[in-house]
Amino acid sequence: MPLTREFKETVQARAKRDPDFRSGLLKEGVECMLAGDVDTGKTILRDYINATIGFSELGKLTKKQPKSLMRMLSSHGNPHARNLFEIIGCIQHHEGIQLEVNATR
């Protein structure tokens, strides 16, 4: 089910004012990918980028075209691991956080 413009605007407004929400979005996107749900993870990362740094700024940081980054994180995109981890690294740096992986049983 596609998200409505109103929902996306609500997410963007909350992300602008709530650093914990931004961190949570980023964490959720990466956790989805690690769990094998890459499509959901890419969608969450794309929403995070749109609500915060923007693809133009991310393009400058990664030295990649914004449209190329958008395609990588689209529903049909298939980014190389190197590109995906570079994107996540830039986002972490921009947000001022460092995600950690913890093993659980």
MDAnalysis code that builds the backbone (N, CA, C; Angstrom):
import MDAnalysis as mda
import numpy as np

u = mda.Universe.empty(315, n_residues=105, atom_resindex=np.repeat(np.arange(105), 3), trajectory=True)
u.add_TopologyAttr("name", ["N", "CA", "C"] * 105)
u.add_TopologyAttr("resid", np.arange(1, 106))
u.add_TopologyAttr("resname", ["MET", "PRO", "LEU", "THR", "ARG", "GLU", "PHE", "LYS", "GLU", "THR", "VAL", "GLN", "ALA", "ARG", "ALA", "LYS", "ARG", "ASP", "PRO", "ASP", "PHE", "ARG", "SER", "GLY", "LEU", "LEU", "LYS", "GLU", "GLY", "VAL", "GLU", "CYS", "MET", "LEU", "ALA", "GLY", "ASP", "VAL", "ASP", "THR", "GLY", "LYS", "THR", "ILE", "LEU", "ARG", "ASP", "TYR", "ILE", "ASN", "ALA", "THR", "ILE", "GLY", "PHE", "SER", "GLU", "LEU", "GLY", "LYS", "LEU", "THR", "LYS", "LYS", "GLN", "PRO", "LYS", "SER", "LEU", "MET", "ARG", "MET", "LEU", "SER", "SER", "HIS", "GLY", "ASN", "PRO", "HIS", "ALA", "ARG", "ASN", "LEU", "PHE", "GLU", "ILE", "ILE", "GLY", "CYS", "ILE", "GLN", "HIS", "HIS", "GLU", "GLY", "ILE", "GLN", "LEU", "GLU", "VAL", "ASN", "ALA", "THR", "ARG"])
u.atoms.positions = np.array([
    [0.847, -1.166, 0.000],
    [0.000, 0.000, 0.000],
    [0.901, 1.240, 0.000],
    [0.710, 2.124, -0.970],
    [1.536, 3.339, -1.017],
    [1.179, 4.297, 0.116],
    [2.204, 5.002, 0.572],
    [1.981, 5.974, 1.646],
    [1.393, 7.252, 1.070],
    [0.537, 7.891, 1.845],
    [-0.054, 9.143, 1.402],
    [0.929, 10.285, 1.622],
    [0.735, 11.344, 0.903],
    [1.580, 12.531, 1.053],
    [1.492, 13.053, 2.488],
    [0.295, 13.025, 3.069],
    [0.119, 13.519, 4.432],
    [0.962, 12.700, 5.415],
    [1.001, 11.375, 5.243],
    [1.800, 10.529, 6.124],
    [3.280, 10.864, 5.979],
    [3.758, 10.999, 4.749],
    [5.168, 11.327, 4.511],
    [5.522, 12.683, 5.118],
    [4.624, 13.648, 4.992],
    [4.868, 14.967, 5.578],
    [4.913, 14.893, 7.099],
    [4.087, 14.022, 7.689],
    [4.090, 13.838, 9.129],
    [5.419, 13.238, 9.578],
    [5.908, 12.240, 8.839],
    [7.199, 11.623, 9.163],
    [8.309, 12.659, 9.049],
    [8.296, 13.454, 7.993],
    [9.328, 14.478, 7.806],
    [9.298, 15.502, 8.934],
    [8.122, 15.938, 9.336],
    [8.012, 16.931, 10.407],
    [8.543, 16.361, 11.719],
    [8.211, 15.127, 12.007],
    [8.695, 14.509, 13.249],
    [10.203, 14.316, 13.201],
    [10.729, 13.910, 12.046],
    [12.176, 13.698, 11.907],
    [12.942, 14.999, 12.104],
    [12.383, 16.107, 11.650],
    [13.065, 17.401, 11.788],
    [13.195, 17.830, 13.250],
    [12.229, 17.452, 14.079],
    [12.242, 17.943, 15.460],
    [12.687, 16.905, 16.491],
    [12.809, 15.629, 16.102],
    [13.058, 14.578, 17.090],
    [14.259, 13.716, 16.703],
    [15.437, 13.981, 17.302],
    [16.631, 13.202, 16.960],
    [16.495, 11.714, 17.298],
    [15.749, 11.371, 18.335],
    [15.550, 9.959, 18.663],
    [14.734, 9.252, 17.589],
    [13.762, 9.945, 17.026],
    [12.965, 9.389, 15.936],
    [13.845, 9.147, 14.719],
    [14.730, 10.116, 14.395],
    [15.647, 9.951, 13.258],
    [16.550, 8.738, 13.472],
    [17.110, 8.638, 14.660],
    [17.978, 7.495, 14.969],
    [17.207, 6.185, 14.862],
    [15.978, 6.199, 15.344],
    [15.132, 5.008, 15.273],
    [14.837, 4.592, 13.843],
    [14.572, 5.577, 12.974],
    [14.346, 5.265, 11.562],
    [15.574, 4.602, 10.943],
    [16.728, 5.192, 11.204],
    [17.967, 4.652, 10.656],
    [18.219, 3.248, 11.182],
    [18.057, 3.066, 12.472],
    [18.262, 1.750, 13.085],
    [17.293, 0.725, 12.502],
    [16.048, 1.087, 12.364],
    [15.035, 0.172, 11.831],
    [15.359, -0.232, 10.396],
    [15.790, 0.724, 9.587],
    [16.140, 0.415, 8.201],
    [17.279, -0.581, 8.111],
    [18.320, -0.372, 8.900],
    [19.469, -1.281, 8.889],
    [19.073, -2.645, 9.459],
    [18.291, -2.661, 10.524],
    [17.855, -3.934, 11.104],
    [17.029, -4.743, 10.117],
    [16.170, -4.077, 9.347],
    [15.386, -4.781, 8.322],
    [16.314, -5.443, 7.303],
    [17.327, -4.705, 6.874],
    [18.266, -5.262, 5.902],
    [19.017, -6.451, 6.479],
    [19.482, -6.334, 7.718],
    [20.209, -7.437, 8.348],
    [19.332, -8.667, 8.537],
    [18.025, -8.456, 8.688],
    [17.089, -9.561, 8.852],
    [16.664, -10.162, 7.509],
    [17.149, -9.589, 6.406],
    [16.821, -10.121, 5.092],
    [15.697, -9.405, 4.377],
    [15.080, -8.426, 5.009],
    [14.005, -7.659, 4.377],
    [14.606, -6.392, 3.767],
    [15.343, -6.583, 2.685],
    [16.095, -5.496, 2.060],
    [15.168, -4.430, 1.499],
    [14.062, -4.837, 0.897],
    [13.150, -3.848, 0.300],
    [12.585, -2.891, 1.347],
    [12.165, -3.412, 2.479],
    [11.655, -2.544, 3.541],
    [12.771, -1.663, 4.082],
    [13.953, -2.236, 4.256],
    [15.091, -1.455, 4.732],
    [15.424, -0.306, 3.801],
    [15.418, -0.560, 2.482],
    [15.691, 0.507, 1.511],
    [14.615, 1.580, 1.573],
    [13.369, 1.174, 1.726],
    [12.272, 2.140, 1.816],
    [12.441, 3.040, 3.036],
    [12.789, 2.444, 4.170],
    [12.968, 3.235, 5.388],
    [14.155, 4.175, 5.235],
    [15.266, 3.688, 4.668],
    [16.423, 4.566, 4.444],
    [16.069, 5.712, 3.510],
    [15.324, 5.422, 2.457],
    [14.914, 6.475, 1.522],
    [14.048, 7.519, 2.228],
    [13.119, 7.060, 3.067],
    [12.286, 7.998, 3.832],
    [13.140, 8.828, 4.777],
    [14.103, 8.184, 5.422],
    [15.008, 8.901, 6.326],
    [15.771, 9.984, 5.566],
    [16.330, 9.621, 4.427],
    [17.111, 10.576, 3.629],
    [16.236, 11.740, 3.186],
    [15.052, 11.450, 2.694],
    [14.138, 12.512, 2.257],
    [13.766, 13.438, 3.411],
    [13.640, 12.886, 4.618],
    [13.222, 13.682, 5.771],
    [14.376, 14.445, 6.418],
    [15.611, 14.102, 6.080],
    [16.749, 14.716, 6.779],
    [17.757, 15.318, 5.799],
    [18.752, 14.572, 5.449],
    [19.897, 15.071, 4.686],
    [19.535, 15.437, 3.242],
    [18.635, 14.708, 2.637],
    [18.262, 14.921, 1.233],
    [19.252, 14.246, 0.293],
    [18.781, 13.868, -0.867],
    [19.622, 13.153, -1.820],
    [20.691, 14.049, -2.456],
    [20.436, 15.329, -2.562],
    [21.453, 16.230, -3.122],
    [22.683, 16.291, -2.221],
    [22.469, 16.488, -0.941],
    [23.587, 16.543, 0.011],
    [24.281, 15.183, 0.124],
    [23.501, 14.112, 0.152],
    [24.085, 12.773, 0.212],
    [24.935, 12.508, -1.025],
    [24.485, 13.007, -2.176],
    [25.257, 12.867, -3.405],
    [26.612, 13.553, -3.306],
    [26.635, 14.727, -2.690],
    [27.909, 15.433, -2.510],
    [28.847, 14.644, -1.605],
    [28.305, 14.086, -0.528],
    [29.126, 13.349, 0.431],
    [29.660, 12.039, -0.143],
    [28.852, 11.384, -0.969],
    [29.262, 10.092, -1.536],
    [29.921, 10.228, -2.898],
    [29.884, 11.444, -3.462],
    [30.387, 11.692, -4.816],
    [29.655, 10.826, -5.847],
    [28.337, 10.692, -5.619],
    [27.469, 9.971, -6.546],
    [26.305, 10.885, -6.928],
    [25.783, 10.683, -8.104],
    [24.654, 11.474, -8.555],
    [23.422, 11.189, -7.678],
    [22.695, 12.231, -7.271],
    [21.493, 12.014, -6.455],
    [20.498, 11.050, -7.101],
    [20.316, 11.151, -8.406],
    [19.365, 10.248, -9.071],
    [19.828, 8.800, -9.002],
    [21.145, 8.592, -9.048],
    [21.691, 7.248, -8.917],
    [21.417, 6.694, -7.524],
    [21.583, 7.538, -6.517],
    [21.284, 7.124, -5.143],
    [19.803, 6.806, -4.981],
    [18.943, 7.627, -5.586],
    [17.502, 7.380, -5.519],
    [17.155, 6.040, -6.155],
    [17.781, 5.750, -7.309],
    [17.532, 4.472, -7.979],
    [17.991, 3.301, -7.117],
    [19.159, 3.443, -6.491],
    [19.674, 2.357, -5.640],
    [18.686, 1.999, -4.543],
    [18.032, 3.003, -3.974],
    [17.129, 2.775, -2.855],
    [15.670, 2.657, -3.277],
    [15.426, 2.581, -4.585],
    [14.053, 2.400, -5.069],
    [13.641, 0.941, -4.895],
    [12.385, 0.654, -5.111],
    [11.884, -0.718, -4.938],
    [12.546, -1.684, -5.918],
    [12.992, -1.202, -7.062],
    [13.649, -2.066, -8.049],
    [15.166, -1.936, -8.005],
    [15.681, -1.070, -7.148],
    [17.115, -0.860, -7.057],
    [17.824, -2.061, -6.448],
    [19.068, -2.252, -6.849],
    [19.866, -3.353, -6.329],
    [21.284, -2.843, -6.085],
    [21.459, -2.062, -5.012],
    [22.764, -1.452, -4.781],
    [23.822, -2.489, -4.399],
    [25.047, -2.244, -4.823],
    [26.164, -3.064, -4.371],
    [26.336, -2.824, -2.879],
    [26.846, -3.814, -2.169],
    [27.059, -3.691, -0.727],
    [27.957, -2.491, -0.421],
    [28.982, -2.282, -1.232],
    [29.894, -1.153, -1.016],
    [29.125, 0.167, -1.014],
    [28.228, 0.339, -1.986],
    [27.440, 1.575, -2.066],
    [26.485, 1.702, -0.889],
    [25.852, 0.601, -0.529],
    [24.900, 0.623, 0.574],
    [25.588, 0.982, 1.886],
    [26.733, 0.378, 2.148],
    [27.447, 0.685, 3.389],
    [28.030, 2.092, 3.371],
    [28.397, 2.581, 2.197],
    [28.866, 3.968, 2.110],
    [27.727, 4.934, 2.446],
    [26.543, 4.651, 1.930],
    [25.373, 5.478, 2.221],
    [25.089, 5.464, 3.724],
    [25.066, 4.279, 4.318],
    [24.789, 4.158, 5.752],
    [25.868, 4.875, 6.565],
    [27.120, 4.750, 6.152],
    [28.208, 5.433, 6.849],
    [28.057, 6.939, 6.805],
    [27.715, 7.484, 5.644],
    [27.518, 8.932, 5.510],
    [26.342, 9.405, 6.356],
    [25.278, 8.619, 6.365],
    [24.107, 8.987, 7.164],
    [24.457, 8.998, 8.649],
    [25.182, 7.975, 9.108],
    [25.584, 7.930, 10.518],
    [26.424, 9.153, 10.877],
    [27.367, 9.479, 10.021],
    [28.235, 10.627, 10.272],
    [27.405, 11.912, 10.332],
    [26.498, 12.069, 9.381],
    [25.637, 13.257, 9.340],
    [24.778, 13.359, 10.588],
    [24.264, 12.225, 11.058],
    [23.379, 12.198, 12.218],
    [24.168, 12.291, 13.525],
    [25.468, 11.990, 13.465],
    [26.283, 12.032, 14.674],
    [26.097, 10.823, 15.567],
    [25.783, 9.682, 14.949],
    [25.614, 8.446, 15.713],
    [26.451, 7.345, 15.077],
    [26.643, 6.275, 15.827],
    [27.338, 5.095, 15.323],
    [26.484, 3.886, 15.680],
    [25.961, 3.206, 14.662],
    [25.175, 2.003, 14.917],
    [26.107, 0.856, 15.257],
    [25.656, -0.049, 16.131],
    [26.419, -1.220, 16.507],
    [25.550, -2.452, 16.288],
    [26.207, -3.556, 15.973],
    [25.504, -4.828, 15.815],
    [25.725, -5.651, 17.069],
    [24.628, -6.162, 17.638],
    [24.682, -7.024, 18.812],
    [24.070, -8.361, 18.458],
    [24.779, -9.434, 18.732],
    [24.271, -10.766, 18.464],
    [23.350, -11.208, 19.613],
    [22.216, -11.788, 19.268],
    [21.287, -12.327, 20.266],
    [20.822, -13.692, 19.807],
    [20.353, -14.476, 20.737],
    [19.806, -15.812, 20.414],
    [18.335, -15.841, 20.745],
])
